[in-house]
């Protein structure tokens, strides 16, 4: 069985903003996971949704 890639349920422009925020703030945190958590809290997104967008 093949796995399907996660498709976000919100508009692509929001995903682009999320990725940009991750890239801009990555240097401020010790790990990618810490960055995902902080940005996720600010944007109201789940950690796994951000991780899927940013990879």
Phi and psi in radians as a Rosetta constraint file:
Dihedral C 1 N 2 CA 2 C 2 CIRCULARHARMONIC -1.594 0.35
Dihedral N 2 CA 2 C 2 N 3 CIRCULARHARMONIC 2.531 0.35
Dihedral C 2 N 3 CA 3 C 3 CIRCULARHARMONIC -1.616 0.35
Dihedral N 3 CA 3 C 3 N 4 CIRCULARHARMONIC 2.543 0.35
Dihedral C 3 N 4 CA 4 C 4 CIRCULARHARMONIC -1.729 0.35
Dihedral N 4 CA 4 C 4 N 5 CIRCULARHARMONIC 2.535 0.35
Dihedral C 4 N 5 CA 5 C 5 CIRCULARHARMONIC -1.280 0.35
Dihedral N 5 CA 5 C 5 N 6 CIRCULARHARMONIC 2.495 0.35
Dihedral C 5 N 6 CA 6 C 6 CIRCULARHARMONIC -1.084 0.35
Dihedral N 6 CA 6 C 6 N 7 CIRCULARHARMONIC 2.317 0.35
Dihedral C 6 N 7 CA 7 C 7 CIRCULARHARMONIC -1.961 0.35
Dihedral N 7 CA 7 C 7 N 8 CIRCULARHARMONIC 2.032 0.35
Dihedral C 7 N 8 CA 8 C 8 CIRCULARHARMONIC -1.130 0.35
Dihedral N 8 CA 8 C 8 N 9 CIRCULARHARMONIC 2.618 0.35
Dihedral C 8 N 9 CA 9 C 9 CIRCULARHARMONIC -1.666 0.35
Dihedral N 9 CA 9 C 9 N 10 CIRCULARHARMONIC 0.354 0.35
Dihedral C 9 N 10 CA 10 C 10 CIRCULARHARMONIC -2.281 0.35
Dihedral N 10 CA 10 C 10 N 11 CIRCULARHARMONIC 2.822 0.35
Dihedral C 10 N 11 CA 11 C 11 CIRCULARHARMONIC -1.007 0.35
Dihedral N 11 CA 11 C 11 N 12 CIRCULARHARMONIC 2.605 0.35
Dihedral C 11 N 12 CA 12 C 12 CIRCULARHARMONIC -1.050 0.35
Dihedral N 12 CA 12 C 12 N 13 CIRCULARHARMONIC -0.592 0.35
Dihedral C 12 N 13 CA 13 C 13 CIRCULARHARMONIC -1.128 0.35
Dihedral N 13 CA 13 C 13 N 14 CIRCULARHARMONIC -0.540 0.35
Dihedral C 13 N 14 CA 14 C 14 CIRCULARHARMONIC -1.219 0.35
Dihedral N 14 CA 14 C 14 N 15 CIRCULARHARMONIC -0.673 0.35
Dihedral C 14 N 15 CA 15 C 15 CIRCULARHARMONIC -1.090 0.35
Dihedral N 15 CA 15 C 15 N 16 CIRCULARHARMONIC -0.691 0.35
Dihedral C 15 N 16 CA 16 C 16 CIRCULARHARMONIC -1.098 0.35
Dihedral N 16 CA 16 C 16 N 17 CIRCULARHARMONIC -0.690 0.35
Dihedral C 16 N 17 CA 17 C 17 CIRCULARHARMONIC -1.152 0.35
Dihedral N 17 CA 17 C 17 N 18 CIRCULARHARMONIC -0.710 0.35
Dihedral C 17 N 18 CA 18 C 18 CIRCULARHARMONIC -1.072 0.35
Dihedral N 18 CA 18 C 18 N 19 CIRCULARHARMONIC -0.780 0.35
Dihedral C 18 N 19 CA 19 C 19 CIRCULARHARMONIC -1.113 0.35
Dihedral N 19 CA 19 C 19 N 20 CIRCULARHARMONIC -0.747 0.35
Dihedral C 19 N 20 CA 20 C 20 CIRCULARHARMONIC -1.086 0.35
Dihedral N 20 CA 20 C 20 N 21 CIRCULARHARMONIC -0.764 0.35
Dihedral C 20 N 21 CA 21 C 21 CIRCULARHARMONIC -1.088 0.35
Dihedral N 21 CA 21 C 21 N 22 CIRCULARHARMONIC -0.704 0.35
Dihedral C 21 N 22 CA 22 C 22 CIRCULARHARMONIC -1.048 0.35
Dihedral N 22 CA 22 C 22 N 23 CIRCULARHARMONIC -0.867 0.35
Dihedral C 22 N 23 CA 23 C 23 CIRCULARHARMONIC -1.108 0.35
Dihedral N 23 CA 23 C 23 N 24 CIRCULARHARMONIC -0.682 0.35
Dihedral C 23 N 24 CA 24 C 24 CIRCULARHARMONIC -1.220 0.35
Dihedral N 24 CA 24 C 24 N 25 CIRCULARHARMONIC -0.535 0.35
Dihedral C 24 N 25 CA 25 C 25 CIRCULARHARMONIC -1.804 0.35
Dihedral N 25 CA 25 C 25 N 26 CIRCULARHARMONIC -0.070 0.35
Dihedral C 25 N 26 CA 26 C 26 CIRCULARHARMONIC -0.993 0.35
Dihedral N 26 CA 26 C 26 N 27 CIRCULARHARMONIC -0.692 0.35
Dihedral C 26 N 27 CA 27 C 27 CIRCULARHARMONIC -1.167 0.35
Dihedral N 27 CA 27 C 27 N 28 CIRCULARHARMONIC -0.315 0.35
Dihedral C 27 N 28 CA 28 C 28 CIRCULARHARMONIC -1.422 0.35
Dihedral N 28 CA 28 C 28 N 29 CIRCULARHARMONIC -0.168 0.35
Dihedral C 28 N 29 CA 29 C 29 CIRCULARHARMONIC -2.186 0.35
Dihedral N 29 CA 29 C 29 N 30 CIRCULARHARMONIC 2.770 0.35
Dihedral C 29 N 30 CA 30 C 30 CIRCULARHARMONIC -1.284 0.35
Dihedral N 30 CA 30 C 30 N 31 CIRCULARHARMONIC -0.433 0.35
Dihedral C 30 N 31 CA 31 C 31 CIRCULARHARMONIC -2.598 0.35
Dihedral N 31 CA 31 C 31 N 32 CIRCULARHARMONIC 2.909 0.35
Dihedral C 31 N 32 CA 32 C 32 CIRCULARHARMONIC -1.082 0.35
Dihedral N 32 CA 32 C 32 N 33 CIRCULARHARMONIC -0.730 0.35
Dihedral C 32 N 33 CA 33 C 33 CIRCULARHARMONIC -1.065 0.35
Dihedral N 33 CA 33 C 33 N 34 CIRCULARHARMONIC -0.743 0.35
Dihedral C 33 N 34 CA 34 C 34 CIRCULARHARMONIC -1.085 0.35
Dihedral N 34 CA 34 C 34 N 35 CIRCULARHARMONIC -0.674 0.35
Dihedral C 34 N 35 CA 35 C 35 CIRCULARHARMONIC -1.155 0.35
Dihedral N 35 CA 35 C 35 N 36 CIRCULARHARMONIC -0.805 0.35
Dihedral C 35 N 36 CA 36 C 36 CIRCULARHARMONIC -1.008 0.35
Dihedral N 36 CA 36 C 36 N 37 CIRCULARHARMONIC -0.761 0.35
Dihedral C 36 N 37 CA 37 C 37 CIRCULARHARMONIC -1.089 0.35
Dihedral N 37 CA 37 C 37 N 38 CIRCULARHARMONIC -0.831 0.35
Dihedral C 37 N 38 CA 38 C 38 CIRCULARHARMONIC -1.114 0.35
Dihedral N 38 CA 38 C 38 N 39 CIRCULARHARMONIC -0.818 0.35
Dihedral C 38 N 39 CA 39 C 39 CIRCULARHARMONIC -1.180 0.35
Dihedral N 39 CA 39 C 39 N 40 CIRCULARHARMONIC -0.679 0.35
Dihedral C 39 N 40 CA 40 C 40 CIRCULARHARMONIC -1.034 0.35
Dihedral N 40 CA 40 C 40 N 41 CIRCULARHARMONIC -0.726 0.35
Dihedral C 40 N 41 CA 41 C 41 CIRCULARHARMONIC -1.118 0.35
Dihedral N 41 CA 41 C 41 N 42 CIRCULARHARMONIC -0.718 0.35
Dihedral C 41 N 42 CA 42 C 42 CIRCULARHARMONIC -1.158 0.35
Dihedral N 42 CA 42 C 42 N 43 CIRCULARHARMONIC -0.670 0.35
Dihedral C 42 N 43 CA 43 C 43 CIRCULARHARMONIC -1.664 0.35
Dihedral N 43 CA 43 C 43 N 44 CIRCULARHARMONIC -0.166 0.35
Dihedral C 43 N 44 CA 44 C 44 CIRCULARHARMONIC 1.298 0.35
Dihedral N 44 CA 44 C 44 N 45 CIRCULARHARMONIC 0.604 0.35
Dihedral C 44 N 45 CA 45 C 45 CIRCULARHARMONIC -1.982 0.35
Dihedral N 45 CA 45 C 45 N 46 CIRCULARHARMONIC 2.721 0.35
Dihedral C 45 N 46 CA 46 C 46 CIRCULARHARMONIC -1.378 0.35
Dihedral N 46 CA 46 C 46 N 47 CIRCULARHARMONIC 2.587 0.35
Dihedral C 46 N 47 CA 47 C 47 CIRCULARHARMONIC -0.932 0.35
Dihedral N 47 CA 47 C 47 N 48 CIRCULARHARMONIC -0.814 0.35
Dihedral C 47 N 48 CA 48 C 48 CIRCULARHARMONIC -1.178 0.35
Dihedral N 48 CA 48 C 48 N 49 CIRCULARHARMONIC -0.530 0.35
Dihedral C 48 N 49 CA 49 C 49 CIRCULARHARMONIC -1.146 0.35
Dihedral N 49 CA 49 C 49 N 50 CIRCULARHARMONIC -0.794 0.35
Dihedral C 49 N 50 CA 50 C 50 CIRCULARHARMONIC -1.115 0.35
Dihedral N 50 CA 50 C 50 N 51 CIRCULARHARMONIC -0.746 0.35
Dihedral C 50 N 51 CA 51 C 51 CIRCULARHARMONIC -1.055 0.35
Dihedral N 51 CA 51 C 51 N 52 CIRCULARHARMONIC -0.746 0.35
Dihedral C 51 N 52 CA 52 C 52 CIRCULARHARMONIC -1.123 0.35
Dihedral N 52 CA 52 C 52 N 53 CIRCULARHARMONIC -0.666 0.35
Dihedral C 52 N 53 CA 53 C 53 CIRCULARHARMONIC -1.214 0.35
Dihedral N 53 CA 53 C 53 N 54 CIRCULARHARMONIC -0.656 0.35
Dihedral C 53 N 54 CA 54 C 54 CIRCULARHARMONIC -1.510 0.35
Dihedral N 54 CA 54 C 54 N 55 CIRCULARHARMONIC -0.089 0.35
